[in-house]
Amino acid sequence: MAASTDDIRKRLIEDLRPRLQEIIAVEQVVNHLFFIEPTRREQIRQKARTDGNALAANVLISAVVEQPHTEGWFRAFVDALSRGGSELAADYLDSNPPDPKDEAENDYCVRLIQLLAPKLEDMKTEEVCNHCFSQELLTNEEKEQILAETRNKGNRSGAAELLGRIVRRRPGWFSQFLDILRRTEHKSLYELTGGSPDKKQDGKQPSPKGEPTGSEATAEETPAAAEGSEPVVLSVTEEPQDESADLYASADPPHSMGPSQPDGSDLAAAPARGPEENEIVLWDYQMEVARPALEGQNIIICLPTGSGKTRVAVYITEKHLDSRKAEGKPGKVVVLVNKIPLVEQHYTKEFLPFLRHTNKVEKVSGDSQLKISFAKIVQRNDIIICTAQILENYLERANDGEDEGVHLSDLSLIVIDECHHTQKGGVYNHIMMRYLKQKHKNRRLKKEQKKTVPLPQILGLTASPGVGKATKMQKAEEHILRICANLDASKIMSLGDFKKAIKKTILTVEDRKQDPFGQVIKRIMNTIQDHAKLSPTCDLGSQNYEQWAVQKERQAAKEEDQAVRVCADYLRRYNEGLVLSNTIRMRDALSYLNKYHEEQMKKKTAPDDEEKIQITETERFLFKLFKGSKEELERLAKIPEYENDSLSKLRTKILQEFSSRTEARGIIFTKTRHSAITLSQWIQENPKFADIGVKPSYVIGGGDQSDVKPMTAAEQRDVLKKFFMGEVNLLIATTVAEEGLDIPACNFVIRYGLVTNEIAMIQSQGRGRAEDSTYTVVDVKNSGVAEKECVNEYREDMMDKAIKKIKALNQADYEKQITEFQLQAIMEEKVRQTKQNQKAMKNERPSAVKFSCRNCSRHVCTGEDVQIIENMHRVNVTPEFSKLLIQRENTALQERLLDYETNGTIACKECGQQWGSMMMYRGIECPCLHVKNFVVNISGKKLSNCTRWSELPVRFPAFNYIEYAALMEQSPDEEETV
C-alpha cells in the first residue's frame, strides 16, 4: 500500500513539474531537504548559480522523485517548500492550489513584474526589502540574502533578487507590493505597476491588468502595460494600435532577450517610453554604440541579434530629426531593408509607435499598392521605411532626368538594416556607390571652390559582417574594412568581447544498417543512366550529383538531344528523392516523386481531347520504370525500421526540449521548402508530440524560384502572430527566418541538415534569446553539416578578432585604408559600367533572337514577336504564337498586382512543355513567357542556362496597349458572327 501511495505522490509531482519549476526558490528550499545527500544538494545549488533557477528546480524535483524514499519523504518535501519561501508550491502539493481565476491573475502579475523589472530595479532596495519582510512577503533568511546582495553587488542586483523572490509567493502578494511602493514614496514605480496616480486605494486592491477598480476610475488611470519582449513595453500613443502591431512583439520577459552585461544586467531592447514620457531611453551599452551617430558620424552598429539594434536606430532617427528642426533644416530619413516582411515589422513595432507623435512615418514595399509615386511619399513624410530596390529604382529615375525621381540630396539620414549585404552585386551597394561617387566628386568641387551636393548621414545595422571567403586574418580584416568603406563608416561600434553564451550540441548520425528504399531509387537512377549512356563520377544523393544533372540537362537542351535532356531532369528529381529519404520520412520522399510523375503525365494530356501531345519512347520508358517500382517503394516506406537516423535524432531532441521545459518555444531551420512543410506534417501526425504540447507550423519564403508554392507576406505574418500568441510553439523554417525577422524569443534552435556560413550561424543562434536557450545542429547524410559548423565557429572567432583589430586601428590609418578601398570600388564600378555600356551598344536586334521549346526543340518565335510590359513581363500576343500553345487552368488563381493576374499556364501543343503563364493585363489576355523554358539562339549561339530575361543582351519593344486594344476592338466578335 505504501508503495502505491508513493507512486501517486511521484505522479503528482511529475504532473506539477512545469508549475513547480516556476515557483520553487531553489537555493532556499534545498537548505531544508535533509533527506537528499549533501553532495547532491551542493550540485543543485551550483546549478542554480550557473544555469538559473528554472533548470535547477528541474534537477531538484528529479532528485526528490528519484530518491530511495523513506517514510515521510513527501511531507518533508512539502515542509521544505514552506520553510524555503515557496509556500505556493507547497499549496499545490497539499492539494490546495489557488482558484483558477486567482491563478490566472497571479500569472499576469508575475509576467508584469518580469516585464517591468528594468524600471523596478531602480527602487530603494533596502527600504522596500524591510517593508516586504514586515509584510511577510520575505522570510528573515531571504531578507538577509537580499541585503547582502545589495551591499556586495549594488542596488539593482539586490532589487532583482527581491523581485525574483516575491513573485513566488501566494496570490495576493501583488497588491501588498504595490502598497509598499506607495508607502516608500516610489510614486512613478507605483503608477507604472498599476497604482492609480494621486489617488488613495481606500482599501481596494488595485487591478494588475490595469482595469478600473472603482466607479471613479478613468481611462487615464489605466496603466498601459502590454505583453511584449522589450523592457517596459508600454503604450506609446493615445490612438488605438493597429492589430498587426502585435505580430512582431515578443512573448518572453526582458531577461531572456540576450547575453548578460558584465555588471549582471541583461542585454535587451531598450526600455520604451512610459505613459508620461516623451523620449526613448536606451541602455548604457546602446547609448555607447549610438554616440558617434548622434554626433553626425557615419557608423556601423554591430550588436548581437535581440540586443535592440533597431531601437537604437529609432532613437538616432528621433534625435537626428529633432536636431535638424532645431537648426531650421529639413530632415528626411529613409530606412532600408532587404526583405518585404521587415518593412511591416520596423513600421509597426518600432518607428511608427515611437515617432508618429512628432513625425510623419510611412512604409513602402513591393506588396504596397501605391496610389501616388514613391517620390511624392518621400516629399510628404519625415520617415520612410522601404525595400532598398524601391529607393534604387527612384534614384535611377532621377539619374535619367525624370521628374518623379529621388536624389540622395533629398535625404538627411539613411538607415541600412542588415548592412553586411552592402557588397558587390547587392542593391545596397548600388545605392552606396552613388553616394561614394558624389562624396569624392564633392572633394573635387570643394577644391575648385564650387558648390557641393549635400549627402545624407549613413547608419548601418548588423549582427555579423562575416569574413567573406577569408581563410586568414588579414583577409578577414580586409573583408570587414571593405564593408565599412562601402558604407563610408567612420567607425564600427560593437560590444567587443562580450557575447551571449549558448549551449551548443552537434548530433552526428549513423549510416543506416539497411536502406532498401534508397537502394530501389539508386537502381532506378542507374537504369536511367544506362538508357541515356550517362556516366557521372559523383555519388548518388549528393549535392555534386544534382549539379552534374543540371549541367547535363542544359547541355542536352542546347544540343537538341531530347532523350538525354529528359533523363537528366528525371535523374535530378530522383536524386532529390534520395536526399529527402535521408532527411525526412521515406513516405515523404515517395510523395515527392509521385507528385513529379503525376505532373509529367499531366503534361501529356491536353485540355481538349481532340489535341494529341506526343509521348516519346524515352518518356514511355521513364513512366514505365517508375510505375514498375512504385509498389515496392510504397511497401518499403511503411517499415519504420528503415527510417533515417537523422529523423530519429530530431525526434529525440524535440521530445527532450518540450519535456524538460516549463514553456518550450523553438525553431527548426531546414534546407528546402519541401522539407519544412513535410517536417511540420510529420510532427502534427505524431501523437507523442501532441501529448507533450508541441504545436508546429512552418514558415517559408515568398519567391517563386521553387516548385513548392511560396508563402505570401500575409501568411508569414499570420504564422508569426500565432507563434507570438502561443498558438504555435515550434516553427519549422527555411533561411527566410534566419535574418532580420524579429521572431519572439525562443529557448531552443535546431539546424536540421543545414549549414551555410558564419553569418547564418550567428543569425540562427540569435533566434534563441531566452536565458537557458540551446542551439543544436543535427547532421544529415551527405550534408557535411558537422564539419561545416566547426569551420563556421572558427570563422566567427576570426570575425570577432578582426573587428577588435579594426577598432584598435589609429583613426588616420583606418581612414586611409577606407579611402583606398572606396577609390578602388569607384574605379571598378567605372570599368564595369564601361563594359556594360559596350555590351548595350552591342545589343542584338530582336530579329536576331530565336526561341525554341526546351523539350522538343520546336521553333516557337523570334525576338520581334516579344514585347515587354512595365519593364517586367515579356509577352507574345501574335496570332501565330497562340496557335502553337495550349492553355491549362490555374487552380490557384493568384492576384499579382492591381493590373495583373495569372489566369492559367501555357504549354507547347506538341510536347506539353510549360512555356509560361496566361496573364490578364487590363482586360487583355497576354501569353507571358518564362525564358527558362526555352533554348535561346542569338545569332547562331545557343543559350540554355538563362533563368532571367535580364541575362539576354536584347532590348524588346514596349507593349503598346492602346494599339493592341484598338486591334482587338476592330476584330469581329466570335459570338456575334453568324
Solvent accessible surface area in square Angstrom, and as a share of the most:
residue,aa,sasa,rsa
1,M,197,0.88
2,A,78,0.60
3,A,72,0.56
4,S,56,0.36
5,T,41,0.24
6,D,34,0.17
7,D,67,0.35
8,I,97,0.49
9,R,86,0.31
10,K,63,0.26
11,R,144,0.53
12,L,56,0.28
13,I,0,0.00
14,E,73,0.33
15,D,112,0.58
16,L,34,0.17
17,R,34,0.12
18,P,59,0.37
19,R,56,0.20
20,L,0,0.00
21,Q,6,0.03
22,E,80,0.36
23,I,10,0.05
24,I,0,0.00
25,A,3,0.03
26,V,0,0.00
27,E,60,0.27
28,Q,7,0.03
29,V,0,0.00
30,V,0,0.00
31,N,49,0.25
32,H,41,0.18
33,L,0,0.00
34,F,145,0.60
35,F,54,0.23
36,I,2,0.01
37,E,113,0.51
38,P,84,0.53
39,T,101,0.59
40,R,72,0.26
41,R,34,0.12
42,E,81,0.36
43,Q,110,0.49
44,I,0,0.00
45,R,45,0.17
46,Q,86,0.38
47,K,62,0.26
48,A,14,0.11
49,R,133,0.49
50,T,88,0.51
51,D,39,0.20
52,G,18,0.17
53,N,42,0.21
54,A,47,0.36
55,L,32,0.16
56,A,0,0.00
57,A,0,0.00
58,N,27,0.14
59,V,44,0.25
60,L,0,0.00
61,I,0,0.00
62,S,23,0.15
63,A,0,0.00
64,V,0,0.00
65,V,13,0.08
66,E,117,0.52
67,Q,34,0.15
68,P,119,0.75
69,H,48,0.21
70,T,96,0.56
71,E,181,0.81
72,G,41,0.39
73,W,8,0.03
74,F,16,0.07
75,R,116,0.42
76,A,39,0.30
77,F,0,0.00
78,V,2,0.01
79,D,49,0.25
80,A,0,0.00
81,L,0,0.00
82,S,45,0.29
83,R,125,0.46
84,G,2,0.02
85,G,0,0.00
86,S,0,0.00
87,E,34,0.15
88,L,5,0.02
89,A,0,0.00
90,A,4,0.03
91,D,16,0.08
92,Y,17,0.06
93,L,5,0.02
94,D,63,0.33
95,S,93,0.60
96,N,96,0.49
97,P,71,0.44
98,P,26,0.17
99,D,80,0.41
100,P,103,0.65
101,K,159,0.68
102,D,71,0.37
103,E,43,0.19
104,A,58,0.45
105,E,61,0.27
106,N,13,0.06
107,D,54,0.28
108,Y,48,0.18
109,C,6,0.03
110,V,31,0.18
111,R,37,0.13
112,L,5,0.03
113,I,3,0.01
114,Q,68,0.30
115,L,3,0.02
116,L,0,0.00
117,A,6,0.05
118,P,11,0.07
119,K,43,0.18
120,L,0,0.00
121,E,10,0.04
122,D,90,0.47
123,M,1,0.00
124,K,101,0.43
125,T,1,0.00
126,E,84,0.38
127,E,68,0.31
128,V,0,0.00
129,C,0,0.00
130,N,70,0.36
131,H,52,0.23
132,C,0,0.00
133,F,73,0.30
134,S,78,0.50
135,Q,68,0.30
136,E,146,0.66
137,L,6,0.03
138,L,5,0.03
139,T,44,0.25
140,N,84,0.43
141,E,62,0.28
142,E,1,0.01
143,K,31,0.13
144,E,82,0.37
145,Q,64,0.28
146,I,0,0.00
147,L,21,0.10
148,A,33,0.26
149,E,40,0.18
150,T,16,0.09
151,R,155,0.57
152,N,121,0.62
153,K,145,0.62
154,G,30,0.29
155,N,59,0.30
156,R,82,0.30
157,S,32,0.21
158,G,0,0.00
159,A,0,0.00
160,A,41,0.32
161,E,55,0.25
162,L,0,0.00
163,L,8,0.04
164,G,28,0.27
165,R,16,0.06
166,I,0,0.00
167,V,16,0.09
168,R,38,0.14
169,R,13,0.05
170,R,115,0.42
171,P,44,0.28
172,G,37,0.35
173,W,2,0.01
174,F,6,0.03
175,S,22,0.14
176,Q,61,0.27
177,F,0,0.00
178,L,1,0.01
179,D,45,0.24
180,I,0,0.00
181,L,0,0.00
182,R,91,0.33
183,R,104,0.38
184,T,3,0.02
185,E,148,0.66
186,H,16,0.07
187,K,116,0.49
188,S,84,0.54
189,L,16,0.08
190,Y,10,0.04
191,E,29,0.13
192,L,22,0.11
193,T,0,0.00
194,G,8,0.08
195,G,2,0.02
196,S,22,0.14
197,P,41,0.26
198,D,126,0.65
199,K,86,0.37
200,K,169,0.71
201,Q,28,0.12
202,D,117,0.61
203,G,82,0.79
204,K,109,0.46
205,Q,101,0.45
206,P,10,0.07
207,S,20,0.13
208,P,5,0.03
209,K,90,0.38
210,G,3,0.03
211,E,104,0.46
212,P,83,0.52
213,T,54,0.31
214,G,29,0.28
215,S,121,0.78
216,E,133,0.60
217,A,27,0.21
218,T,65,0.38
219,A,87,0.67
220,E,149,0.67
221,E,25,0.11
222,T,58,0.34
223,P,26,0.16
224,A,30,0.24
225,A,23,0.18
226,A,48,0.37
227,E,94,0.42
228,G,1,0.01
229,S,1,0.01
230,E,7,0.03
231,P,0,0.00
232,V,0,0.00
233,V,32,0.19
234,L,9,0.05
235,S,48,0.31
236,V,12,0.07
237,T,11,0.06
238,E,177,0.79
239,E,105,0.47
240,P,128,0.80
241,Q,77,0.34
242,D,87,0.45
243,E,128,0.58
244,S,33,0.21
245,A,14,0.11
246,D,70,0.36
247,L,3,0.02
248,Y,1,0.00
249,A,17,0.13
250,S,0,0.00
251,A,21,0.17
252,D,28,0.14
253,P,34,0.21
254,P,3,0.02
255,H,66,0.30
256,S,8,0.05
257,M,3,0.01
258,G,10,0.10
259,P,7,0.05
260,S,53,0.34
261,Q,28,0.13
262,P,119,0.75
263,D,114,0.59
264,G,56,0.54
265,S,25,0.16
266,D,22,0.11
267,L,0,0.00
268,A,1,0.01
269,A,4,0.03
270,A,0,0.00
271,P,8,0.05
272,A,2,0.01
273,R,14,0.05
274,G,6,0.06
275,P,87,0.55
276,E,141,0.63
277,E,70,0.31
278,N,133,0.68
279,E,86,0.39
280,I,2,0.01
281,V,58,0.33
282,L,15,0.07
283,W,34,0.12
284,D,122,0.63
285,Y,15,0.06
286,Q,0,0.00
287,M,49,0.22
288,E,97,0.43
289,V,2,0.01
290,A,0,0.00
291,R,105,0.38
292,P,11,0.07
293,A,4,0.03
294,L,61,0.30
295,E,117,0.52
296,G,46,0.45
297,Q,55,0.24
298,N,20,0.10
299,I,1,0.01
300,I,3,0.01
301,I,0,0.00
302,C,11,0.06
303,L,1,0.01
304,P,35,0.22
305,T,16,0.09
306,G,11,0.11
307,S,1,0.00
308,G,11,0.11
309,K,25,0.11
310,T,26,0.15
311,R,5,0.02
312,V,0,0.00
313,A,0,0.00
314,V,0,0.00
315,Y,18,0.07
316,I,2,0.01
317,T,0,0.00
318,E,14,0.06
319,K,62,0.26
320,H,22,0.10
321,L,2,0.01
322,D,62,0.32
323,S,52,0.33
324,R,62,0.23
325,K,105,0.44
326,A,91,0.71
327,E,109,0.49
328,G,68,0.66
329,K,102,0.43
330,P,112,0.70
331,G,14,0.13
332,K,34,0.14
333,V,0,0.00
334,V,0,0.00
335,V,2,0.01
336,L,0,0.00
337,V,0,0.00
338,N,51,0.26
339,K,48,0.20
340,I,61,0.31
341,P,15,0.09
342,L,0,0.00
343,V,4,0.02
344,E,21,0.10
345,Q,8,0.04
346,H,6,0.03
347,Y,32,0.12
348,T,6,0.03
349,K,26,0.11
350,E,10,0.05
351,F,2,0.01
352,L,27,0.14
353,P,10,0.07
354,F,9,0.04
355,L,1,0.00
356,R,53,0.19
357,H,99,0.44
358,T,94,0.55
359,N,8,0.04
360,K,130,0.55
361,V,15,0.09
362,E,59,0.27
363,K,67,0.28
364,V,1,0.00
365,S,10,0.07
366,G,45,0.44
367,D,80,0.42
368,S,37,0.24
369,Q,108,0.48
370,L,79,0.39
371,K,197,0.83
372,I,64,0.32
373,S,27,0.17
374,F,0,0.00
375,A,4,0.03
376,K,72,0.31
377,I,12,0.06
378,V,5,0.03
379,Q,120,0.53
380,R,141,0.52
381,N,21,0.11
382,D,35,0.18
383,I,0,0.00
384,I,0,0.00
385,I,0,0.00
386,C,0,0.00
387,T,16,0.09
388,A,1,0.01
389,Q,90,0.40
390,I,25,0.13
391,L,0,0.00
392,E,20,0.09
393,N,71,0.36
394,Y,25,0.10
395,L,7,0.04
396,E,69,0.31
397,R,91,0.33
398,A,13,0.10
399,N,106,0.54
400,D,93,0.48
401,G,60,0.58
402,E,88,0.39
403,D,144,0.75
404,E,63,0.28
405,G,13,0.12
406,V,2,0.01
407,H,98,0.44
408,L,18,0.09
409,S,43,0.28
410,D,67,0.35
411,L,7,0.04
412,S,9,0.06
413,L,0,0.00
414,I,1,0.00
415,V,1,0.00
416,I,0,0.00
417,D,7,0.04
418,E,10,0.05
419,C,1,0.00
420,H,2,0.01
421,H,74,0.33
422,T,0,0.00
423,Q,64,0.28
424,K,158,0.67
425,G,68,0.65
426,G,22,0.21
427,V,37,0.21
428,Y,3,0.01
429,N,14,0.07
430,H,73,0.33
431,I,0,0.00
432,M,1,0.00
433,M,14,0.06
434,R,57,0.21
435,Y,11,0.04
436,L,1,0.01
437,K,76,0.32
438,Q,36,0.16
439,K,40,0.17
440,H,26,0.11
441,K,88,0.37
442,N,21,0.11
443,R,111,0.41
444,R,124,0.45
445,L,28,0.14
446,K,150,0.64
447,K,174,0.74
448,E,83,0.37
449,Q,171,0.76
450,K,117,0.50
451,K,184,0.78
452,T,50,0.29
453,V,58,0.33
454,P,90,0.56
455,L,45,0.23
456,P,3,0.02
457,Q,22,0.10
458,I,1,0.00
459,L,0,0.00
460,G,0,0.00
461,L,3,0.01
462,T,1,0.00
463,A,10,0.08
464,S,0,0.00
465,P,3,0.02
466,G,0,0.00
467,V,1,0.00
468,G,28,0.27
469,K,199,0.84
470,A,8,0.06
471,T,101,0.59
472,K,144,0.61
473,M,56,0.25
474,Q,141,0.63
475,K,111,0.47
476,A,0,0.00
477,E,30,0.14
478,E,45,0.20
479,H,28,0.12
480,I,1,0.00
481,L,6,0.03
482,R,69,0.25
483,I,4,0.02
484,C,0,0.00
485,A,1,0.01
486,N,18,0.09
487,L,1,0.00
488,D,19,0.10
489,A,2,0.02
490,S,29,0.19
491,K,74,0.31
492,I,6,0.03
493,M,27,0.12
494,S,20,0.13
495,L,44,0.22
496,G,44,0.42
497,D,111,0.58
498,F,65,0.27
499,K,112,0.47
500,K,41,0.17
501,A,95,0.74
502,I,40,0.20
503,K,88,0.37
504,K,62,0.26
505,T,61,0.35
506,I,54,0.28
507,L,41,0.20
508,T,81,0.47
509,V,35,0.20
510,E,129,0.58
511,D,107,0.55
512,R,46,0.17
513,K,201,0.85
514,Q,114,0.51
515,D,26,0.14
516,P,35,0.22
517,F,0,0.00
518,G,0,0.00
519,Q,102,0.45
520,V,5,0.03
521,I,0,0.00
522,K,57,0.24
523,R,122,0.44
524,I,2,0.01
525,M,0,0.00
526,N,69,0.35
527,T,50,0.29
528,I,0,0.00
529,Q,17,0.07
530,D,108,0.56
531,H,77,0.34
532,A,13,0.10
533,K,181,0.76
534,L,21,0.10
535,S,99,0.64
536,P,30,0.19
537,T,142,0.83
538,C,34,0.21
539,D,109,0.57
540,L,29,0.14
541,G,3,0.03
542,S,18,0.11
543,Q,100,0.45
544,N,95,0.48
545,Y,0,0.00
546,E,62,0.28
547,Q,102,0.45
548,W,44,0.15
549,A,0,0.00
550,V,44,0.25
551,Q,105,0.47
552,K,56,0.24
553,E,20,0.09
554,R,74,0.27
555,Q,76,0.34
556,A,3,0.02
557,A,3,0.03
558,K,86,0.36
559,E,107,0.48
560,E,91,0.41
561,D,55,0.28
562,Q,39,0.17
563,A,40,0.31
564,V,26,0.15
565,R,22,0.08
566,V,8,0.05
567,C,0,0.00
568,A,0,0.00
569,D,25,0.13
570,Y,5,0.02
571,L,0,0.00
572,R,70,0.25
573,R,36,0.13
574,Y,2,0.01
575,N,3,0.01
576,E,37,0.16
577,G,0,0.00
578,L,4,0.02
579,V,46,0.26
580,L,3,0.02
581,S,0,0.00
582,N,9,0.05
583,T,14,0.08
584,I,2,0.01
585,R,20,0.07
586,M,0,0.00
587,R,123,0.45
588,D,8,0.04
589,A,0,0.00
590,L,12,0.06
591,S,63,0.41
592,Y,32,0.12
593,L,1,0.00
594,N,28,0.14
595,K,116,0.49
596,Y,10,0.04
597,H,10,0.05
598,E,110,0.50
599,E,79,0.35
600,Q,27,0.12
601,M,98,0.44
602,K,121,0.51
603,K,50,0.21
604,K,25,0.10
605,T,82,0.48
606,A,18,0.14
607,P,82,0.52
608,D,72,0.37
609,D,127,0.66
610,E,152,0.68
611,E,60,0.27
612,K,171,0.73
613,I,17,0.09
614,Q,77,0.34
615,I,55,0.28
616,T,37,0.21
617,E,135,0.60
618,T,12,0.07
619,E,9,0.04
620,R,126,0.46
621,F,55,0.23
622,L,1,0.01
623,F,29,0.12
624,K,156,0.66
625,L,35,0.17
626,F,10,0.04
627,K,159,0.68
628,G,65,0.63
629,S,9,0.06
630,K,67,0.28
631,E,137,0.61
632,E,58,0.26
633,L,0,0.00
634,E,64,0.29
635,R,134,0.49
636,L,6,0.03
637,A,10,0.07
638,K,161,0.68
639,I,48,0.24
640,P,96,0.60
641,E,136,0.61
642,Y,39,0.15
643,E,42,0.19
644,N,9,0.05
645,D,37,0.19
646,S,2,0.01
647,L,2,0.01
648,S,45,0.29
649,K,55,0.23
650,L,0,0.00
651,R,69,0.25
652,T,82,0.48
653,K,18,0.08
654,I,0,0.00
655,L,43,0.21
656,Q,100,0.45
657,E,5,0.02
658,F,18,0.07
659,S,71,0.46
660,S,38,0.24
661,R,24,0.09
662,T,46,0.27
663,E,119,0.54
664,A,8,0.07
665,R,15,0.05
666,G,0,0.00
667,I,0,0.00
668,I,0,0.00
669,F,0,0.00
670,T,1,0.00
671,K,118,0.50
672,T,45,0.26
673,R,31,0.11
674,H,37,0.16
675,S,3,0.02
676,A,0,0.00
677,I,34,0.17
678,T,10,0.06
679,L,0,0.00
680,S,2,0.02
681,Q,77,0.34
682,W,12,0.04
683,I,2,0.01
684,Q,107,0.48
685,E,92,0.41
686,N,25,0.13
687,P,95,0.60
688,K,122,0.52
689,F,1,0.00
690,A,67,0.52
691,D,117,0.60
692,I,59,0.30
693,G,34,0.33
694,V,10,0.06
695,K,92,0.39
696,P,19,0.12
697,S,23,0.15
698,Y,67,0.25
699,V,0,0.00
700,I,3,0.01
701,G,11,0.11
702,G,50,0.48
703,G,29,0.28
704,D,94,0.49
705,Q,149,0.66
706,S,46,0.30
707,D,108,0.56
708,V,26,0.15
709,K,118,0.50
710,P,33,0.21
711,M,18,0.08
712,T,73,0.43
713,A,17,0.13
714,A,58,0.45
715,E,73,0.33
716,Q,5,0.02
717,R,66,0.24
718,D,72,0.37
719,V,14,0.08
720,L,2,0.01
721,K,50,0.21
722,K,78,0.33
723,F,0,0.00
724,F,18,0.08
725,M,116,0.52
726,G,24,0.23
727,E,101,0.45
728,V,10,0.06
729,N,20,0.10
730,L,0,0.00
731,L,0,0.00
732,I,0,0.00
733,A,0,0.00
734,T,12,0.07
735,T,57,0.33
736,V,24,0.14
737,A,0,0.00
738,E,10,0.04
739,E,19,0.09
740,G,16,0.15
741,L,1,0.00
742,D,19,0.10
743,I,1,0.01
744,P,1,0.01
745,A,0,0.00
746,C,1,0.00
747,N,19,0.10
748,F,0,0.00
749,V,1,0.00
750,I,0,0.00
751,R,1,0.00
752,Y,1,0.01
753,G,10,0.10
754,L,10,0.05
755,V,15,0.09
756,T,72,0.42
757,N,66,0.34
758,E,3,0.01
759,I,24,0.12
760,A,12,0.09
761,M,1,0.00
762,I,22,0.11
763,Q,3,0.01
764,S,0,0.00
765,Q,26,0.12
766,G,13,0.13
767,R,4,0.01
768,G,1,0.01
769,R,14,0.05
770,A,9,0.07
771,E,126,0.57
772,D,33,0.17
773,S,4,0.03
774,T,22,0.13
775,Y,0,0.00
776,T,1,0.00
777,V,0,0.00
778,V,0,0.00
779,D,20,0.10
780,V,8,0.05
781,K,83,0.35
782,N,83,0.42
783,S,29,0.19
784,G,29,0.28
785,V,3,0.01
786,A,15,0.12
787,E,115,0.52
788,K,91,0.39
789,E,0,0.00
790,C,73,0.44
791,V,81,0.46
792,N,5,0.02
793,E,68,0.30
794,Y,127,0.48
795,R,38,0.14
796,E,21,0.09
797,D,64,0.33
798,M,6,0.03
799,M,7,0.03
800,D,47,0.25
801,K,101,0.43
802,A,0,0.00
803,I,11,0.06
804,K,103,0.44
805,K,104,0.44
806,I,4,0.02
807,K,87,0.37
808,A,85,0.66
809,L,56,0.28
810,N,95,0.49
811,Q,71,0.32
812,A,70,0.54
813,D,74,0.38
814,Y,10,0.04
815,E,86,0.39
816,K,132,0.56
817,Q,59,0.26
818,I,10,0.05
819,T,37,0.21
820,E,94,0.42
821,F,29,0.12
822,Q,0,0.00
823,L,86,0.43
824,Q,73,0.33
825,A,15,0.11
826,I,15,0.08
827,M,111,0.50
828,E,63,0.28
829,E,26,0.12
830,K,109,0.46
831,V,80,0.46
832,R,107,0.39
833,Q,66,0.29
834,T,68,0.40
835,K,130,0.55
836,Q,88,0.39
837,N,77,0.39
838,Q,92,0.41
839,K,114,0.49
840,A,42,0.33
841,M,165,0.73
842,K,157,0.67
843,N,43,0.22
844,E,56,0.25
845,R,169,0.62
846,P,34,0.21
847,S,46,0.29
848,A,21,0.16
849,V,0,0.00
850,K,103,0.44
851,F,0,0.00
852,S,21,0.13
853,C,0,0.00
854,R,25,0.09
855,N,8,0.04
856,C,25,0.15
857,S,33,0.21
858,R,65,0.24
859,H,102,0.45
860,V,7,0.04
861,C,6,0.04
862,T,32,0.19
863,G,0,0.00
864,E,116,0.52
865,D,41,0.21
866,V,0,0.00
867,Q,40,0.18
868,I,18,0.09
869,I,4,0.02
870,E,102,0.46
871,N,128,0.65
872,M,105,0.47
873,H,37,0.16
874,R,38,0.14
875,V,0,0.00
876,N,0,0.00
877,V,17,0.10
878,T,33,0.19
879,P,92,0.58
880,E,117,0.52
881,F,3,0.01
882,S,59,0.38
883,K,140,0.59
884,L,37,0.18
885,L,17,0.08
886,I,13,0.06
887,Q,70,0.31
888,R,31,0.11
889,E,145,0.65
890,N,40,0.20
891,T,126,0.73
892,A,45,0.35
893,L,107,0.53
894,Q,54,0.24
895,E,144,0.65
896,R,127,0.46
897,L,68,0.34
898,L,155,0.77
899,D,57,0.30
900,Y,15,0.06
901,E,53,0.24
902,T,14,0.08
903,N,37,0.19
904,G,0,0.00
905,T,37,0.22
906,I,0,0.00
907,A,0,0.00
908,C,0,0.00
909,K,54,0.23
910,E,72,0.32
911,C,1,0.01
912,G,0,0.00
913,Q,20,0.09
914,Q,68,0.30
915,W,0,0.00
916,G,0,0.00
917,S,14,0.09
918,M,13,0.06
919,M,7,0.03
920,M,51,0.23
921,Y,10,0.04
922,R,116,0.42
923,G,66,0.63
924,I,12,0.06
925,E,82,0.37
926,C,0,0.00
927,P,11,0.07
928,C,8,0.05
929,L,2,0.01
930,H,65,0.29
931,V,3,0.02
932,K,101,0.43
933,N,15,0.08
934,F,2,0.01
935,V,5,0.03
936,V,0,0.00
937,N,38,0.19
938,I,14,0.07
939,S,77,0.50
940,G,62,0.60
941,K,139,0.59
942,K,61,0.26
943,L,38,0.19
944,S,4,0.03
945,N,81,0.42
946,C,9,0.06
947,T,73,0.42
948,R,154,0.56
949,W,29,0.10
950,S,95,0.61
951,E,74,0.33
952,L,9,0.04
953,P,35,0.22
954,V,14,0.08
955,R,183,0.67
956,F,20,0.08
957,P,68,0.43
958,A,78,0.60
959,F,23,0.09
960,N,75,0.38
961,Y,61,0.23
962,I,142,0.72
963,E,99,0.44
964,Y,41,0.16
965,A,31,0.24
966,A,45,0.35
967,L,102,0.51
968,M,99,0.44
969,E,146,0.66
970,Q,141,0.63
971,S,58,0.38
972,P,109,0.68
973,D,74,0.38
974,E,153,0.69
975,E,165,0.74
976,E,137,0.61
977,T,82,0.48
978,V,197,1.13
